[in-house]
Amino acid sequence: QVQLVESGGGLVQAGGSLRLSCTASGRTFSTYAMGWFRQAPGKAREFVAALDWSGGSTYYAASAKGRFTISRDNAKNTLFLQMISLKPEDTAVYYCAARDLGGWRLYTTQDDYAYWGQGTQVTVSS
């Protein structure tokens, strides 16, 4: 089993940047496929970005493409989400998720992931 802890959220003005981190426990982080999701108030949780075990393949939701970058440091058991040009509609709780033995595939639905962090709040003011 793996435990995930997100950090890096906060309040930022529109057009600003934030980098979220997700630190994983356990010794097999490098075998996990990873993803970021977000949930805005009153809305369903939605996919943001996905990354394979190596970090070599990525996939983004249309809303994130060109502004967000997902990456990982397997030596530090950490997943990142670099966000630039933030908009008020990016305001949400951001969650990282992990899938063991993910291989080379990219996973974009919540049911694909077995492990979730507690979330970190991102608020973008206009």
C-alpha positions in Angstrom: 0.0 0.0 0.0 1.1 3.6 -0.6 0.3 6.8 1.1 0.2 10.0 -0.8 0.5 13.5 0.6 0.0 16.6 -1.5 1.5 20.1 -0.8 2.1 23.3 -2.5 -1.4 24.7 -2.9 -2.4 28.2 -1.9 -3.9 31.5 -3.0 -2.6 33.0 -6.2 -3.7 35.8 -8.5 -4.9 35.0 -12.1 -1.9 34.6 -14.4 0.3 33.3 -11.6 2.0 30.0 -11.0 2.1 27.2 -8.5 3.9 23.9 -8.2 2.1 21.1 -6.5 4.0 18.2 -5.0 2.8 14.7 -4.0 5.1 12.6 -1.9 4.6 8.9 -1.7 5.5 6.4 0.9 6.7 3.0 0.1 9.6 1.5 -1.9 7.8 0.9 -5.2 6.9 4.4 -6.3 8.7 3.9 -9.5 6.3 1.2 -10.6 3.2 3.4 -10.1 1.3 5.2 -12.9 0.3 8.6 -11.4 -2.3 11.2 -12.0 -3.7 14.5 -10.9 -7.4 15.2 -10.5 -9.2 18.2 -9.2 -12.6 19.0 -7.7 -14.2 22.4 -7.7 -17.0 23.4 -5.3 -20.2 21.8 -6.3 -18.7 19.9 -9.2 -17.5 16.4 -9.8 -13.9 15.4 -9.5 -12.2 15.7 -12.9 -9.1 14.4 -14.5 -6.2 16.9 -15.0 -3.0 15.0 -16.0 -1.5 11.5 -16.1 2.0 10.2 -16.2 3.4 6.7 -16.8 5.9 5.0 -14.4 8.9 6.3 -16.1 7.7 9.9 -16.6 8.3 9.5 -20.3 4.6 9.7 -21.4 2.1 12.2 -20.3 -1.5 13.1 -21.1 -3.5 16.2 -20.2 -7.1 17.3 -20.0 -7.9 20.0 -22.6 -8.2 22.5 -19.8 -4.6 21.8 -18.6 -2.8 21.3 -21.9 -0.2 24.0 -22.5 -0.4 25.4 -19.0 0.2 22.5 -16.7 3.2 20.1 -16.6 3.1 16.8 -14.8 6.5 15.2 -13.9 8.0 12.9 -11.3 11.2 12.3 -9.5 11.4 8.6 -8.7 14.5 9.0 -6.6 12.5 11.2 -4.2 9.2 9.4 -4.5 7.6 12.7 -5.6 5.1 13.7 -8.2 4.8 17.3 -9.4 2.2 19.5 -11.2 3.6 22.7 -12.4 0.8 25.2 -13.2 1.3 28.5 -15.0 -1.1 31.1 -16.4 -3.6 30.1 -13.7 -7.2 31.1 -14.1 -10.0 31.5 -11.6 -11.7 28.4 -13.0 -8.6 26.4 -11.9 -9.8 26.9 -8.3 -10.3 23.5 -6.8 -8.9 20.9 -4.5 -6.2 19.0 -6.3 -5.6 15.3 -5.6 -2.8 13.1 -6.7 -3.5 9.4 -7.4 -1.5 6.3 -7.9 -2.0 3.0 -9.6 0.4 0.1 -8.8 2.1 -1.7 -11.7 0.8 0.9 -14.1 3.3 0.1 -16.7 3.5 2.2 -19.9 -0.2 3.1 -19.9 -1.8 6.4 -19.0 -4.9 6.4 -16.9 -7.5 9.1 -17.0 -10.5 7.9 -14.9 -10.9 7.8 -11.1 -11.6 4.1 -11.1 -8.2 3.4 -12.6 -6.5 4.5 -9.4 -6.4 2.7 -6.1 -4.6 5.3 -4.0 -5.4 8.9 -3.3 -4.0 11.8 -1.3 -6.0 14.1 0.9 -5.9 17.0 -1.5 -4.5 20.5 -1.5 -6.5 23.6 -2.1 -5.7 25.9 -5.0 -7.5 29.2 -5.1 -7.0 31.6 -8.0 -8.3 35.1 -7.5 -9.4 37.3 -10.4 
